[in-house]
Amino acid sequence: MDAILNNPFRILGLPTTDSDKEIAKRVSDFLITAEIRKKVIYKTDFPIFGKIDSYL
């Protein structure tokens, strides 16, 4: 279960088929958003898996 909860694609809200360029852009966006402490919600944030706020 830990592999699902801590999966980078889940945390970034990305499908596993995204390109390196798309992943890099999302990481950049994620870091900027985290820096201003804004909450990000992705469609992959399923309540059953719990919150991801430990990464912000």
mmJSON file of the N, C-alpha and C atoms, coordinates in Angstrom:
{"data_MODEL":{"atom_site":{
"group_PDB":["ATOM","ATOM","ATOM","ATOM","ATOM","ATOM","ATOM","ATOM","ATOM","ATOM","ATOM","ATOM","ATOM","ATOM","ATOM","ATOM","ATOM","ATOM","ATOM","ATOM","ATOM","ATOM","ATOM","ATOM","ATOM","ATOM","ATOM","ATOM","ATOM","ATOM","ATOM","ATOM","ATOM","ATOM","ATOM","ATOM","ATOM","ATOM","ATOM","ATOM","ATOM","ATOM","ATOM","ATOM","ATOM","ATOM","ATOM","ATOM","ATOM","ATOM","ATOM","ATOM","ATOM","ATOM","ATOM","ATOM","ATOM","ATOM","ATOM","ATOM","ATOM","ATOM","ATOM","ATOM","ATOM","ATOM","ATOM","ATOM","ATOM","ATOM","ATOM","ATOM","ATOM","ATOM","ATOM","ATOM","ATOM","ATOM","ATOM","ATOM","ATOM","ATOM","ATOM","ATOM","ATOM","ATOM","ATOM","ATOM","ATOM","ATOM","ATOM","ATOM","ATOM","ATOM","ATOM","ATOM","ATOM","ATOM","ATOM","ATOM","ATOM","ATOM","ATOM","ATOM","ATOM","ATOM","ATOM","ATOM","ATOM","ATOM","ATOM","ATOM","ATOM","ATOM","ATOM","ATOM","ATOM","ATOM","ATOM","ATOM","ATOM","ATOM","ATOM","ATOM","ATOM","ATOM","ATOM","ATOM","ATOM","ATOM","ATOM","ATOM","ATOM","ATOM","ATOM","ATOM","ATOM","ATOM","ATOM","ATOM","ATOM","ATOM","ATOM","ATOM","ATOM","ATOM","ATOM","ATOM","ATOM","ATOM","ATOM","ATOM","ATOM","ATOM","ATOM","ATOM","ATOM","ATOM","ATOM","ATOM","ATOM","ATOM","ATOM","ATOM","ATOM","ATOM","ATOM","ATOM"],
"id":[1,2,3,4,5,6,7,8,9,10,11,12,13,14,15,16,17,18,19,20,21,22,23,24,25,26,27,28,29,30,31,32,33,34,35,36,37,38,39,40,41,42,43,44,45,46,47,48,49,50,51,52,53,54,55,56,57,58,59,60,61,62,63,64,65,66,67,68,69,70,71,72,73,74,75,76,77,78,79,80,81,82,83,84,85,86,87,88,89,90,91,92,93,94,95,96,97,98,99,100,101,102,103,104,105,106,107,108,109,110,111,112,113,114,115,116,117,118,119,120,121,122,123,124,125,126,127,128,129,130,131,132,133,134,135,136,137,138,139,140,141,142,143,144,145,146,147,148,149,150,151,152,153,154,155,156,157,158,159,160,161,162,163,164,165,166,167,168],
"type_symbol":["N","C","C","N","C","C","N","C","C","N","C","C","N","C","C","N","C","C","N","C","C","N","C","C","N","C","C","N","C","C","N","C","C","N","C","C","N","C","C","N","C","C","N","C","C","N","C","C","N","C","C","N","C","C","N","C","C","N","C","C","N","C","C","N","C","C","N","C","C","N","C","C","N","C","C","N","C","C","N","C","C","N","C","C","N","C","C","N","C","C","N","C","C","N","C","C","N","C","C","N","C","C","N","C","C","N","C","C","N","C","C","N","C","C","N","C","C","N","C","C","N","C","C","N","C","C","N","C","C","N","C","C","N","C","C","N","C","C","N","C","C","N","C","C","N","C","C","N","C","C","N","C","C","N","C","C","N","C","C","N","C","C","N","C","C","N","C","C"],
"label_atom_id":["N","CA","C","N","CA","C","N","CA","C","N","CA","C","N","CA","C","N","CA","C","N","CA","C","N","CA","C","N","CA","C","N","CA","C","N","CA","C","N","CA","C","N","CA","C","N","CA","C","N","CA","C","N","CA","C","N","CA","C","N","CA","C","N","CA","C","N","CA","C","N","CA","C","N","CA","C","N","CA","C","N","CA","C","N","CA","C","N","CA","C","N","CA","C","N","CA","C","N","CA","C","N","CA","C","N","CA","C","N","CA","C","N","CA","C","N","CA","C","N","CA","C","N","CA","C","N","CA","C","N","CA","C","N","CA","C","N","CA","C","N","CA","C","N","CA","C","N","CA","C","N","CA","C","N","CA","C","N","CA","C","N","CA","C","N","CA","C","N","CA","C","N","CA","C","N","CA","C","N","CA","C","N","CA","C","N","CA","C","N","CA","C","N","CA","C"],
"label_alt_id":[null,null,null,null,null,null,null,null,null,null,null,null,null,null,null,null,null,null,null,null,null,null,null,null,null,null,null,null,null,null,null,null,null,null,null,null,null,null,null,null,null,null,null,null,null,null,null,null,null,null,null,null,null,null,null,null,null,null,null,null,null,null,null,null,null,null,null,null,null,null,null,null,null,null,null,null,null,null,null,null,null,null,null,null,null,null,null,null,null,null,null,null,null,null,null,null,null,null,null,null,null,null,null,null,null,null,null,null,null,null,null,null,null,null,null,null,null,null,null,null,null,null,null,null,null,null,null,null,null,null,null,null,null,null,null,null,null,null,null,null,null,null,null,null,null,null,null,null,null,null,null,null,null,null,null,null,null,null,null,null,null,null,null,null,null,null,null,null],
"label_comp_id":["MET","MET","MET","ASP","ASP","ASP","ALA","ALA","ALA","ILE","ILE","ILE","LEU","LEU","LEU","ASN","ASN","ASN","ASN","ASN","ASN","PRO","PRO","PRO","PHE","PHE","PHE","ARG","ARG","ARG","ILE","ILE","ILE","LEU","LEU","LEU","GLY","GLY","GLY","LEU","LEU","LEU","PRO","PRO","PRO","THR","THR","THR","THR","THR","THR","ASP","ASP","ASP","SER","SER","SER","ASP","ASP","ASP","LYS","LYS","LYS","GLU","GLU","GLU","ILE","ILE","ILE","ALA","ALA","ALA","LYS","LYS","LYS","ARG","ARG","ARG","VAL","VAL","VAL","SER","SER","SER","ASP","ASP","ASP","PHE","PHE","PHE","LEU","LEU","LEU","ILE","ILE","ILE","THR","THR","THR","ALA","ALA","ALA","GLU","GLU","GLU","ILE","ILE","ILE","ARG","ARG","ARG","LYS","LYS","LYS","LYS","LYS","LYS","VAL","VAL","VAL","ILE","ILE","ILE","TYR","TYR","TYR","LYS","LYS","LYS","THR","THR","THR","ASP","ASP","ASP","PHE","PHE","PHE","PRO","PRO","PRO","ILE","ILE","ILE","PHE","PHE","PHE","GLY","GLY","GLY","LYS","LYS","LYS","ILE","ILE","ILE","ASP","ASP","ASP","SER","SER","SER","TYR","TYR","TYR","LEU","LEU","LEU"],
"label_asym_id":["A","A","A","A","A","A","A","A","A","A","A","A","A","A","A","A","A","A","A","A","A","A","A","A","A","A","A","A","A","A","A","A","A","A","A","A","A","A","A","A","A","A","A","A","A","A","A","A","A","A","A","A","A","A","A","A","A","A","A","A","A","A","A","A","A","A","A","A","A","A","A","A","A","A","A","A","A","A","A","A","A","A","A","A","A","A","A","A","A","A","A","A","A","A","A","A","A","A","A","A","A","A","A","A","A","A","A","A","A","A","A","A","A","A","A","A","A","A","A","A","A","A","A","A","A","A","A","A","A","A","A","A","A","A","A","A","A","A","A","A","A","A","A","A","A","A","A","A","A","A","A","A","A","A","A","A","A","A","A","A","A","A","A","A","A","A","A","A"],
"label_entity_id":["1","1","1","1","1","1","1","1","1","1","1","1","1","1","1","1","1","1","1","1","1","1","1","1","1","1","1","1","1","1","1","1","1","1","1","1","1","1","1","1","1","1","1","1","1","1","1","1","1","1","1","1","1","1","1","1","1","1","1","1","1","1","1","1","1","1","1","1","1","1","1","1","1","1","1","1","1","1","1","1","1","1","1","1","1","1","1","1","1","1","1","1","1","1","1","1","1","1","1","1","1","1","1","1","1","1","1","1","1","1","1","1","1","1","1","1","1","1","1","1","1","1","1","1","1","1","1","1","1","1","1","1","1","1","1","1","1","1","1","1","1","1","1","1","1","1","1","1","1","1","1","1","1","1","1","1","1","1","1","1","1","1","1","1","1","1","1","1"],
"label_seq_id":[1,1,1,2,2,2,3,3,3,4,4,4,5,5,5,6,6,6,7,7,7,8,8,8,9,9,9,10,10,10,11,11,11,12,12,12,13,13,13,14,14,14,15,15,15,16,16,16,17,17,17,18,18,18,19,19,19,20,20,20,21,21,21,22,22,22,23,23,23,24,24,24,25,25,25,26,26,26,27,27,27,28,28,28,29,29,29,30,30,30,31,31,31,32,32,32,33,33,33,34,34,34,35,35,35,36,36,36,37,37,37,38,38,38,39,39,39,40,40,40,41,41,41,42,42,42,43,43,43,44,44,44,45,45,45,46,46,46,47,47,47,48,48,48,49,49,49,50,50,50,51,51,51,52,52,52,53,53,53,54,54,54,55,55,55,56,56,56],
"pdbx_PDB_ins_code":[null,null,null,null,null,null,null,null,null,null,null,null,null,null,null,null,null,null,null,null,null,null,null,null,null,null,null,null,null,null,null,null,null,null,null,null,null,null,null,null,null,null,null,null,null,null,null,null,null,null,null,null,null,null,null,null,null,null,null,null,null,null,null,null,null,null,null,null,null,null,null,null,null,null,null,null,null,null,null,null,null,null,null,null,null,null,null,null,null,null,null,null,null,null,null,null,null,null,null,null,null,null,null,null,null,null,null,null,null,null,null,null,null,null,null,null,null,null,null,null,null,null,null,null,null,null,null,null,null,null,null,null,null,null,null,null,null,null,null,null,null,null,null,null,null,null,null,null,null,null,null,null,null,null,null,null,null,null,null,null,null,null,null,null,null,null,null,null],
"Cartn_x":[0.828,0.0,0.867,2.044,2.941,3.371,3.517,3.902,2.84,1.59,0.504,0.464,0.539,0.429,1.564,2.759,3.92,4.354,3.495,3.815,3.941,5.08,5.282,4.233,3.778,2.76,1.447,1.104,-0.1,0.054,1.199,1.441,1.372,1.904,1.898,0.626,-0.253,-1.499,-1.296,-0.364,-0.027,-0.285,-0.64,-0.695,0.73,0.919,2.257,2.753,1.907,2.296,2.819,2.862,3.345,4.826,5.206,6.6,7.447,8.758,9.678,9.419,9.107,8.841,7.595,6.545,5.315,5.538,6.331,6.645,7.445,8.453,9.279,8.445,7.507,6.641,5.761,5.202,4.336,5.134,6.36,7.204,7.469,7.793,8.046,6.809,5.655,4.393,4.108,4.351,4.101,4.982,6.264,7.186,6.815,6.424,5.999,4.757,3.806,2.577,2.87,3.747,4.107,4.809,5.597,6.331,5.38,4.275,3.3,2.231,2.434,1.557,0.115,-0.068,-1.402,-1.713,-2.908,-3.327,-3.623,-3.102,-3.325,-4.186,-5.201,-6.052,-6.026,-5.66,-5.629,-6.748,-7.121,-8.191,-7.767,-6.484,-5.993,-5.966,-6.479,-6.545,-7.815,-7.762,-8.922,-8.946,-10.076,-10.169,-9.754,-9.962,-9.625,-8.124,-7.287,-5.835,-5.327,-6.167,-5.757,-5.169,-4.766,-4.248,-2.762,-2.319,-0.916,-0.236,-0.88,-0.341,1.003,1.501,2.819,3.911,3.563,4.528,4.544,3.58,3.537,4.194],
"Cartn_y":[-1.198,0.0,1.254,1.179,2.324,2.756,1.787,2.106,2.936,2.734,3.528,4.901,4.944,6.215,7.17,6.663,7.514,7.534,7.082,7.063,8.5,8.855,10.223,10.663,9.744,10.113,10.477,9.768,10.092,11.44,11.658,12.91,14.101,13.937,15.023,15.061,14.088,14.06,13.812,12.937,12.653,11.197,10.955,9.572,9.05,7.775,7.189,7.279,7.678,7.78,9.153,10.097,11.444,11.429,12.368,12.478,13.147,13.064,13.702,15.204,15.803,17.243,17.594,16.809,17.053,16.853,15.844,15.583,16.748,17.216,18.335,19.59,19.846,21.02,20.903,19.726,19.546,19.684,19.156,19.292,20.77,21.508,22.94,23.664,23.376,23.981,23.606,22.352,21.854,22.583,22.757,23.426,24.899,25.552,26.953,27.062,26.176,26.184,25.878,24.937,24.591,25.753,26.489,27.618,28.702,28.898,29.902,29.279,27.993,27.252,27.166,27.079,26.926,25.435,25.051,23.65,23.304,22.18,21.695,20.447,20.377,19.19,18.662,17.385,16.735,15.701,15.312,14.318,12.936,12.754,11.487,11.486,12.525,12.608,11.922,10.612,9.843,9.805,10.127,10.153,8.848,7.733,6.43,6.307,7.021,6.949,7.935,8.822,9.81,11.046,11.984,13.266,13.173,14.099,14.156,15.376,16.11,17.374,17.287,16.131,16.042,16.475,16.571,16.977,18.474,19.187,20.643,21.351],
"Cartn_z":[0.0,0.0,0.0,0.632,0.677,-0.72,-1.62,-2.999,-3.694,-3.342,-3.925,-3.276,-1.96,-1.244,-1.573,-1.773,-2.027,-3.488,-4.361,-5.781,-6.301,-6.89,-7.377,-8.4,-9.227,-10.211,-9.52,-8.469,-7.705,-7.016,-6.405,-5.688,-6.636,-7.837,-8.818,-9.66,-9.487,-10.244,-11.722,-12.042,-13.44,-13.803,-15.073,-15.532,-15.751,-15.648,-15.817,-17.251,-18.159,-19.569,-19.952,-19.01,-19.326,-19.671,-20.517,-20.942,-19.86,-20.025,-19.075,-19.001,-20.135,-20.189,-19.367,-19.5,-18.747,-17.251,-16.888,-15.483,-14.901,-15.622,-15.158,-14.961,-15.872,-15.746,-14.507,-14.263,-13.1,-11.803,-11.782,-10.597,-10.329,-11.367,-11.23,-10.701,-11.292,-10.839,-9.385,-9.048,-7.698,-6.683,-7.003,-6.094,-5.895,-6.969,-6.87,-5.997,-6.213,-5.433,-3.964,-3.701,-2.324,-1.632,-2.397,-1.837,-1.314,-1.998,-1.547,-0.657,-0.31,0.612,0.128,-1.172,-1.744,-1.882,-1.523,-1.623,-3.08,-3.509,-4.869,-4.793,-5.622,-5.68,-7.109,-7.226,-8.53,-8.592,-9.797,-9.925,-9.429,-9.162,-8.613,-7.083,-6.448,-4.985,-4.496,-4.412,-3.968,-2.44,-1.817,-0.347,0.325,-0.326,0.274,0.566,-0.189,0.002,1.047,1.515,2.5,1.848,2.691,2.21,1.871,1.041,0.629,1.246,2.153,2.624,3.332,3.627,4.228,3.235,1.959,0.945,0.734,1.304,1.122,2.265],
"occupancy":[1.0,1.0,1.0,1.0,1.0,1.0,1.0,1.0,1.0,1.0,1.0,1.0,1.0,1.0,1.0,1.0,1.0,1.0,1.0,1.0,1.0,1.0,1.0,1.0,1.0,1.0,1.0,1.0,1.0,1.0,1.0,1.0,1.0,1.0,1.0,1.0,1.0,1.0,1.0,1.0,1.0,1.0,1.0,1.0,1.0,1.0,1.0,1.0,1.0,1.0,1.0,1.0,1.0,1.0,1.0,1.0,1.0,1.0,1.0,1.0,1.0,1.0,1.0,1.0,1.0,1.0,1.0,1.0,1.0,1.0,1.0,1.0,1.0,1.0,1.0,1.0,1.0,1.0,1.0,1.0,1.0,1.0,1.0,1.0,1.0,1.0,1.0,1.0,1.0,1.0,1.0,1.0,1.0,1.0,1.0,1.0,1.0,1.0,1.0,1.0,1.0,1.0,1.0,1.0,1.0,1.0,1.0,1.0,1.0,1.0,1.0,1.0,1.0,1.0,1.0,1.0,1.0,1.0,1.0,1.0,1.0,1.0,1.0,1.0,1.0,1.0,1.0,1.0,1.0,1.0,1.0,1.0,1.0,1.0,1.0,1.0,1.0,1.0,1.0,1.0,1.0,1.0,1.0,1.0,1.0,1.0,1.0,1.0,1.0,1.0,1.0,1.0,1.0,1.0,1.0,1.0,1.0,1.0,1.0,1.0,1.0,1.0,1.0,1.0,1.0,1.0,1.0,1.0],
"B_iso_or_equiv":[0.0,0.0,0.0,0.0,0.0,0.0,0.0,0.0,0.0,0.0,0.0,0.0,0.0,0.0,0.0,0.0,0.0,0.0,0.0,0.0,0.0,0.0,0.0,0.0,0.0,0.0,0.0,0.0,0.0,0.0,0.0,0.0,0.0,0.0,0.0,0.0,0.0,0.0,0.0,0.0,0.0,0.0,0.0,0.0,0.0,0.0,0.0,0.0,0.0,0.0,0.0,0.0,0.0,0.0,0.0,0.0,0.0,0.0,0.0,0.0,0.0,0.0,0.0,0.0,0.0,0.0,0.0,0.0,0.0,0.0,0.0,0.0,0.0,0.0,0.0,0.0,0.0,0.0,0.0,0.0,0.0,0.0,0.0,0.0,0.0,0.0,0.0,0.0,0.0,0.0,0.0,0.0,0.0,0.0,0.0,0.0,0.0,0.0,0.0,0.0,0.0,0.0,0.0,0.0,0.0,0.0,0.0,0.0,0.0,0.0,0.0,0.0,0.0,0.0,0.0,0.0,0.0,0.0,0.0,0.0,0.0,0.0,0.0,0.0,0.0,0.0,0.0,0.0,0.0,0.0,0.0,0.0,0.0,0.0,0.0,0.0,0.0,0.0,0.0,0.0,0.0,0.0,0.0,0.0,0.0,0.0,0.0,0.0,0.0,0.0,0.0,0.0,0.0,0.0,0.0,0.0,0.0,0.0,0.0,0.0,0.0,0.0,0.0,0.0,0.0,0.0,0.0,0.0],
"pdbx_formal_charge":[null,null,null,null,null,null,null,null,null,null,null,null,null,null,null,null,null,null,null,null,null,null,null,null,null,null,null,null,null,null,null,null,null,null,null,null,null,null,null,null,null,null,null,null,null,null,null,null,null,null,null,null,null,null,null,null,null,null,null,null,null,null,null,null,null,null,null,null,null,null,null,null,null,null,null,null,null,null,null,null,null,null,null,null,null,null,null,null,null,null,null,null,null,null,null,null,null,null,null,null,null,null,null,null,null,null,null,null,null,null,null,null,null,null,null,null,null,null,null,null,null,null,null,null,null,null,null,null,null,null,null,null,null,null,null,null,null,null,null,null,null,null,null,null,null,null,null,null,null,null,null,null,null,null,null,null,null,null,null,null,null,null,null,null,null,null,null,null],
"auth_seq_id":[1,1,1,2,2,2,3,3,3,4,4,4,5,5,5,6,6,6,7,7,7,8,8,8,9,9,9,10,10,10,11,11,11,12,12,12,13,13,13,14,14,14,15,15,15,16,16,16,17,17,17,18,18,18,19,19,19,20,20,20,21,21,21,22,22,22,23,23,23,24,24,24,25,25,25,26,26,26,27,27,27,28,28,28,29,29,29,30,30,30,31,31,31,32,32,32,33,33,33,34,34,34,35,35,35,36,36,36,37,37,37,38,38,38,39,39,39,40,40,40,41,41,41,42,42,42,43,43,43,44,44,44,45,45,45,46,46,46,47,47,47,48,48,48,49,49,49,50,50,50,51,51,51,52,52,52,53,53,53,54,54,54,55,55,55,56,56,56],
"auth_comp_id":["MET","MET","MET","ASP","ASP","ASP","ALA","ALA","ALA","ILE","ILE","ILE","LEU","LEU","LEU","ASN","ASN","ASN","ASN","ASN","ASN","PRO","PRO","PRO","PHE","PHE","PHE","ARG","ARG","ARG","ILE","ILE","ILE","LEU","LEU","LEU","GLY","GLY","GLY","LEU","LEU","LEU","PRO","PRO","PRO","THR","THR","THR","THR","THR","THR","ASP","ASP","ASP","SER","SER","SER","ASP","ASP","ASP","LYS","LYS","LYS","GLU","GLU","GLU","ILE","ILE","ILE","ALA","ALA","ALA","LYS","LYS","LYS","ARG","ARG","ARG","VAL","VAL","VAL","SER","SER","SER","ASP","ASP","ASP","PHE","PHE","PHE","LEU","LEU","LEU","ILE","ILE","ILE","THR","THR","THR","ALA","ALA","ALA","GLU","GLU","GLU","ILE","ILE","ILE","ARG","ARG","ARG","LYS","LYS","LYS","LYS","LYS","LYS","VAL","VAL","VAL","ILE","ILE","ILE","TYR","TYR","TYR","LYS","LYS","LYS","THR","THR","THR","ASP","ASP","ASP","PHE","PHE","PHE","PRO","PRO","PRO","ILE","ILE","ILE","PHE","PHE","PHE","GLY","GLY","GLY","LYS","LYS","LYS","ILE","ILE","ILE","ASP","ASP","ASP","SER","SER","SER","TYR","TYR","TYR","LEU","LEU","LEU"],
"auth_asym_id":["A","A","A","A","A","A","A","A","A","A","A","A","A","A","A","A","A","A","A","A","A","A","A","A","A","A","A","A","A","A","A","A","A","A","A","A","A","A","A","A","A","A","A","A","A","A","A","A","A","A","A","A","A","A","A","A","A","A","A","A","A","A","A","A","A","A","A","A","A","A","A","A","A","A","A","A","A","A","A","A","A","A","A","A","A","A","A","A","A","A","A","A","A","A","A","A","A","A","A","A","A","A","A","A","A","A","A","A","A","A","A","A","A","A","A","A","A","A","A","A","A","A","A","A","A","A","A","A","A","A","A","A","A","A","A","A","A","A","A","A","A","A","A","A","A","A","A","A","A","A","A","A","A","A","A","A","A","A","A","A","A","A","A","A","A","A","A","A"],
"auth_atom_id":["N","CA","C","N","CA","C","N","CA","C","N","CA","C","N","CA","C","N","CA","C","N","CA","C","N","CA","C","N","CA","C","N","CA","C","N","CA","C","N","CA","C","N","CA","C","N","CA","C","N","CA","C","N","CA","C","N","CA","C","N","CA","C","N","CA","C","N","CA","C","N","CA","C","N","CA","C","N","CA","C","N","CA","C","N","CA","C","N","CA","C","N","CA","C","N","CA","C","N","CA","C","N","CA","C","N","CA","C","N","CA","C","N","CA","C","N","CA","C","N","CA","C","N","CA","C","N","CA","C","N","CA","C","N","CA","C","N","CA","C","N","CA","C","N","CA","C","N","CA","C","N","CA","C","N","CA","C","N","CA","C","N","CA","C","N","CA","C","N","CA","C","N","CA","C","N","CA","C","N","CA","C","N","CA","C","N","CA","C","N","CA","C","N","CA","C"],
"pdbx_PDB_model_num":[1,1,1,1,1,1,1,1,1,1,1,1,1,1,1,1,1,1,1,1,1,1,1,1,1,1,1,1,1,1,1,1,1,1,1,1,1,1,1,1,1,1,1,1,1,1,1,1,1,1,1,1,1,1,1,1,1,1,1,1,1,1,1,1,1,1,1,1,1,1,1,1,1,1,1,1,1,1,1,1,1,1,1,1,1,1,1,1,1,1,1,1,1,1,1,1,1,1,1,1,1,1,1,1,1,1,1,1,1,1,1,1,1,1,1,1,1,1,1,1,1,1,1,1,1,1,1,1,1,1,1,1,1,1,1,1,1,1,1,1,1,1,1,1,1,1,1,1,1,1,1,1,1,1,1,1,1,1,1,1,1,1,1,1,1,1,1,1]
}}}
